Amino acid sequence: MAHDFDWSSIPGALPFLAEGMLVTLEITAVALAVGLVWGTLLALMRLSSMAPLRWFAAAYINLFRAVPLVMVLLWFFLVIPQLLTALFNLPPGTDVRMTSALVGFALFESAYYAEIIRAGIQSVPKGQLAAATALGLSRAQAMRLVILPQALRNMVPLLLTQAIVLLQDTSLVYVSALADFFGTAYKVGDRDGRLVELLLFAGAVYFVLCFALSRLVQRLQRKLTA
């Protein structure tokens, strides 16, 4: 039987969808920022001459890259509330779903950013490090002032592409009943009996955002390689 489409419920749902989009963008921004910082440290540990640091970074990256994101979010949804309650003596029933989602996404994405950053660092000719140390720079100074700036130019397109994937993956926070954009669309559609229309609308919004961002990445990549 053909579905009788009725899009009239979408205008009234826009304020709720806008609130959900703010949650989605907040998760994306925090996970991106923390993932870049922690991912850079993990990448440097992977390249370190100290074996314990290499082992820790390799174990961390392999663990998070081998486990589905939805499972990671479930783990943190079950663990983080108990941990925060124990550490900060939070009253029972405190809503820490957002914190759980932010921690889960940030730690998961950092494993992927670490590999991108490590590849970017290794793409810089080794002679650059030798030349920097010959000029009197320490290894840390050479990495910060010479290697990382060049590596960043090489890995910017991949980092931005991973950010687009992160934006898409935020829809998985439904496992913690958090009202992100997709979760809000589902709830409003289910409430109004127009689930198909709301999910199609949400999919169209994701498509427009991700397509526009991917086009920007392509333009940036052409500029960097010109």
C-alpha positions in Angstrom: 0.0 0.0 0.0 1.4 3.4 -1.0 2.3 5.8 1.8 0.2 9.0 1.9 2.9 11.7 2.3 2.0 14.7 4.4 4.7 17.2 5.1 2.6 19.7 7.0 4.1 18.6 10.4 7.6 19.7 9.4 7.2 23.5 9.8 5.9 23.1 13.4 8.8 20.7 14.2 11.5 23.1 13.0 12.2 24.7 16.5 12.6 21.2 18.0 14.8 20.1 15.1 16.9 23.3 15.5 17.6 22.4 19.1 18.5 18.9 18.1 20.9 20.3 15.5 22.6 22.4 18.1 23.2 19.2 20.1 24.6 17.5 17.0 26.9 20.4 16.2 28.1 20.6 19.8 29.0 16.9 19.9 30.8 17.3 16.6 32.8 20.4 17.6 33.9 19.0 21.0 34.8 15.6 19.6 36.7 17.2 16.8 38.7 19.5 19.1 39.5 16.9 21.8 40.1 14.3 19.1 42.6 16.4 17.4 44.5 17.3 20.6 44.5 13.7 22.0 45.0 12.2 18.5 48.1 14.4 18.0 49.6 13.2 21.3 48.8 9.6 20.4 50.4 10.0 17.0 53.6 11.4 18.7 53.6 8.5 21.1 53.3 6.0 18.2 56.4 7.6 16.7 58.3 7.9 20.0 61.5 6.1 20.7 60.2 5.0 24.1 58.7 1.5 23.8 56.0 1.9 26.6 54.6 5.0 24.9 54.5 3.2 21.5 52.8 0.2 23.1 50.2 2.2 24.9 49.3 4.3 21.8 49.2 1.2 19.5 46.9 -0.6 22.0 44.6 2.4 22.4 44.3 3.0 18.6 43.8 -0.7 17.8 41.2 -1.1 20.5 39.0 1.8 19.4 39.4 1.1 15.7 38.4 -2.5 16.2 35.1 -1.8 18.1 32.0 -0.4 16.5 31.2 3.2 17.6 27.7 2.2 18.8 29.3 -0.2 21.3 31.7 2.4 22.5 28.8 4.8 23.1 26.9 2.1 25.0 30.0 1.4 27.2 30.4 5.0 28.1 26.6 5.5 28.6 26.7 2.7 31.2 30.1 3.6 32.8 30.4 7.4 32.8 27.3 8.1 34.9 28.5 5.8 37.7 32.0 7.2 37.5 30.9 10.8 37.7 28.5 10.0 40.5 31.3 8.3 42.5 33.9 11.0 41.8 31.7 14.1 42.3 29.0 12.8 44.6 26.3 13.7 42.1 22.7 13.3 43.3 20.9 10.3 41.9 19.1 10.9 38.6 21.6 13.5 37.4 21.5 13.6 33.6 25.0 13.0 32.3 24.0 11.6 28.9 25.6 14.6 27.1 28.8 14.1 29.0 28.9 10.4 28.2 28.3 11.1 24.5 31.1 13.7 24.4 33.6 11.5 26.1 32.7 8.5 24.0 32.9 10.4 20.7 36.1 12.2 21.6 38.0 9.1 22.7 36.8 7.1 19.7 37.6 9.8 17.1 41.0 10.4 18.6 42.1 7.0 17.5 41.3 7.8 13.9 42.8 11.2 14.0 46.0 9.7 15.5 46.5 7.5 12.4 45.8 10.4 10.1 48.2 12.7 12.0 50.9 9.9 12.2 50.7 9.4 8.4 50.9 13.2 7.9 54.0 13.4 10.0 55.6 10.5 8.2 54.9 12.1 4.9 57.3 14.9 5.7 60.9 14.1 4.4 63.2 12.9 7.2 65.7 15.4 6.0 63.5 18.2 7.5 64.0 16.8 11.0 67.8 16.4 10.4 68.1 20.0 9.1 66.1 21.4 12.1 68.3 19.6 14.6 71.4 20.7 12.8 70.2 24.3 13.3 70.2 23.7 17.1 66.5 22.9 17.6 65.6 20.1 20.0 63.5 17.2 18.7 60.4 18.7 20.4 61.0 22.1 18.9 61.7 20.6 15.5 58.5 18.7 15.7 56.4 21.7 16.8 58.0 24.3 14.6 59.0 22.4 11.4 57.4 19.0 11.1 53.9 19.5 12.3 53.2 22.7 10.2 54.2 20.8 7.0 52.3 17.7 8.0 49.2 19.7 8.7 49.2 20.9 5.1 49.2 17.3 3.9 46.6 16.0 6.2 44.0 18.8 6.3 41.8 17.2 3.6 41.7 13.9 5.5 41.1 15.6 8.8 38.1 17.5 7.3 36.8 14.3 5.7 36.9 12.6 9.0 35.0 15.5 10.5 32.2 14.9 8.0 32.1 11.3 9.0 31.9 12.4 12.6 28.9 14.6 11.8 27.2 11.7 10.3 28.1 9.3 13.1 26.5 11.7 15.8 23.1 10.1 14.8 24.2 7.1 16.8 23.7 8.9 20.1 20.2 7.5 20.0 21.5 4.6 22.0 21.7 7.0 25.0 18.3 8.6 24.2 20.0 11.9 23.6 17.9 14.4 21.6 20.2 15.2 18.7 19.0 16.1 15.3 18.2 12.6 14.1 16.8 11.6 17.5 14.5 14.6 17.6 13.3 14.0 14.1 12.4 10.4 15.1 10.6 11.4 18.2 8.6 14.2 16.6 7.7 12.0 13.6 6.6 9.2 15.9 4.6 11.6 18.0 2.8 13.1 15.0 2.4 9.9 13.1 4.6 11.2 10.3 7.8 9.2 11.0 8.6 8.6 7.3 8.3 12.3 6.4 10.5 13.4 9.3 13.2 10.8 8.7 13.3 11.7 5.0 13.6 15.4 5.9 16.4 14.6 8.4 18.2 12.5 5.8 17.9 15.4 3.3 19.4 17.8 5.8 22.3 15.5 6.5 22.8 15.1 2.8 22.9 18.8 2.1 25.3 19.5 5.0 27.7 16.7 4.2 27.6 17.3 0.4 28.4 21.0 1.0 31.2 20.2 3.4 32.7 17.6 1.0 32.7 20.2 -1.8 34.5 22.6 0.4 37.1 19.9 1.2 37.6 19.2 -2.5 38.1 22.9 -3.2 40.6 23.2 -0.3 42.4 20.1 -1.5 42.8 21.6 -5.0 44.2 24.8 -3.5 46.7 23.0 -1.4 47.9 20.8 -4.3 48.0 23.7 -6.8 
